[in-house]
């Protein structure tokens, strides 16, 4: 059996992989969503889905607040269980998490300069929510590490230099029947993203208060762990918020492309369907039967352009596809109007409002 559960994470991500056999089910949790996700949905989803009470692995794809916060709440709940002398509500075997300091900020320069930019914006009463989310996400990623240490959870066990990279995971990693192939980031991605951050900081530091907010729309990405998960001959590409060119280069470097292309069963769309992270060219090269998007319309995610590219590239190739979303948004309404499902050969499935998650069953 192999099932992907997309938890209601509003504008963030939280996913549960269920695999194994009906008699011996196993689970991996990827990301925890933004504030309130754990209390409102993730805790209930874990109680309902994780029948064994054990997680073989918890993965934080990257340290954005809309991915890390629910994991902080989960680990804090386990710490409270320990303090009360109660059995832990769920057992966690290990954690994968690339810290910002280890991956992009080895000399601490980016964090220091980010703090100065945020202070400058604050003194000028300029709102920079995207930059703030990145800045506070870095801090919360560090807090996750502290909690993991208190709970005696191994972090990045077996990975050289404490980093989950394509270069440090040259062989697939097996968890029971599940195989995880690390596709990204690679060292070239990290070097490029570090340069992006330094360039962005230089521009932001030189901006006057009147134009400082414009810098917020171009905040660089953080480095996401990208994985190809396989079980029972079925595949899921887990992308975090990675850029499509980084994902493609990682697939190529890992030797997973054939004539420059790859078909998978499920593609978890990066960055909640943002068109900043996606191109039609990528969607022609990396195709899927099912596309999963976790978003609620915040920051216009998913973008209409992204949905249009998914639908049109599949239709042009004569492929019947399903798009699974956690929430109805303006873009999902628009795509159904402009590209009728019956005309373009796709179905759009929305998580029922009352449910804490939606399941995509592969086997």
Secondary structure as UniProt FT lines:
FT   STRAND          2..7
FT   TURN            10..11
FT   STRAND          15..20
FT   STRAND          25..30
FT   TURN            35..36
FT   HELIX           38..42
FT   HELIX           43..49
FT   TURN            51..52
FT   STRAND          54..55
FT   STRAND          57..60
FT   HELIX           65..84
FT   STRAND          91..92
FT   STRAND          94..97
FT   HELIX           100..103
FT   TURN            106..107
FT   HELIX           109..123
FT   TURN            124..125
FT   HELIX           129..150
FT   TURN            151..152
FT   STRAND          154..155
FT   TURN            157..158
FT   HELIX           160..162
FT   TURN            166..168
FT   STRAND          173..175
FT   TURN            176..177
FT   STRAND          178..184
FT   HELIX           187..206
FT   HELIX           209..212
FT   HELIX           213..218
FT   STRAND          226..231
FT   TURN            232..233
FT   STRAND          234..238
FT   TURN            240..241
FT   HELIX           244..253
FT   TURN            254..255
FT   TURN            259..260
FT   STRAND          261..268
FT   HELIX           270..273
FT   TURN            275..276
FT   HELIX           280..285
FT   STRAND          286..293
FT   HELIX           298..300
FT   HELIX           304..316
FT   TURN            317..318
FT   STRAND          321..325
FT   HELIX           330..338
FT   HELIX           341..344
FT   STRAND          346..350
FT   TURN            353..354
FT   STRAND          357..361
//
